[in-house]
Amino acid sequence: MAETSLAEAEPHPDDNGWLGDFHRGPAVFSVFRTGPNNGGHPLLPPEYRITCNDGAGPREICRFTIEPEFAPEWFGAWRNDEWCPWILKRAKQLIENPEV
C-alpha cells in the first residue's frame, strides 16, 4: 500500500476557496470563498462562508456576501452570539488580504 503524505491528502487552498484562519480562545475560524470556481453561481456576487472548529470538528457557522443589502446568515447557536461582529470583521480582513 502506497503512503500518502499529508500535503497530498489535504486539498490545495486554491481548490476549495480557503482564504485563511484566525482564532479566539480555543476556537479556530476558517474563511472560504464560494464563486464560479468554488461552486457558486457566476452571475451572483461572491459568497463567503465561515467555519468554526472548537474541538468538535469544523462546521459552517455563517454565510455572507460583501454586498451591503445582504445580511449575514448565522447558523445554530451562533445566531445573535456576542462574537458575531468580531468574527465578521476578521473574516472581511481575510477577504481583503488572504493568507493564500
N, C-alpha and C positions, 0 to 999 in steps of 0.2 A: 504494500500500500504506500503510495507516494505521500510525502509530507507536504503540507501546505503552510506557508508562512502566514503570520497574522496580516501582513501587508497585502497578500493575495486574497485573503478571506474577507477583508473589510472592503466595502465599496469605496471607490475614489470619490472625494468630495465633489468633483465636477459632475459626477454621475447622479448624485442624489440631492443636489441643491444646497448642501451644507454650507453655511456661511461662517459658523464659529460657535463657541461656547462661552458661557460665563457662569459664575456660581454665587450663591448666597447661602451661608451656613453649609449644611450637608447637601443641599440641592444643586444639581448641575443642570443648567438650561442650555438647550441647543436650538439654533435658529436655522431654518431651511427655507429656500425659495422654491415655490412651485411656479411653473410657467410652461411655455411651449416645449422647452427641453426637459422639463421636470414634471410633466403630467398635467399642466394647466392648459387653459384654453387660450389660443393665440390672439383672440380679439378682446380679451379681458385684461384689466391691469394685473400685474404680478401679485400673487398672493403669497403670504408667508405663514409659516407655522412654527410654533414653539413647542418643544418637548421638554419634559422635566424628568430627571432621574434622581429620586431622593432615597435610593437604596432598594426600591421595589421594582426597578427596571424602568426604562424610558417610556413615557406615554405622552400623547399630544394633550396640551393644555389650552392652546389658543390658536386661532387662525385670524389673520387680518391682512389688510391691504393698506398702502400708504395714502390712498385716496381719502381726502378729508370727509367725504359724505358717508363712508362706510365705518361702522363701529366694529371694534374687535369682538370676536366671538370666543368667549371663555367657556371651558368645559368643566363639569363636575364641581368639586369643592373650590376650584379656582374662581368661580363666578363671585364677583364682589370682594375678592380677597384683598387685604391691605397691600400686598406686594405687587398687585397687577400694574399700577402705574410705573413702578420701578422696573419691572420685568419688560414692559413695553418700551420704555425709554432705552434700556440696554439693548434690546433687540434692534431697535431702529439705529443705534450706533453701529451695530454689526452690519446692518444693511448698507450703511454709508461707507464703512471700512471693514469689509470681510477679512477673515483670517486666511482665506484661500488665495 
